[in-house]
């Protein structure tokens, strides 16, 4: 059972990270307002039109 719980914890952790990442990016874009286009550090994504 310990192996099952360990795998479950790993899966839950990955799911949580995958879910929270877009929300963090979204909140950053919303909080930044119109200043998202003029960021100095690029994250590798396409610049917003």
Secondary structure as GFF3:
##gff-version 3
##sequence-region A 1 49
A	DSSP	alpha_helix	2	32	.	.	.	ID=ss1
A	DSSP	three_ten_helix	33	36	.	.	.	ID=ss2
###
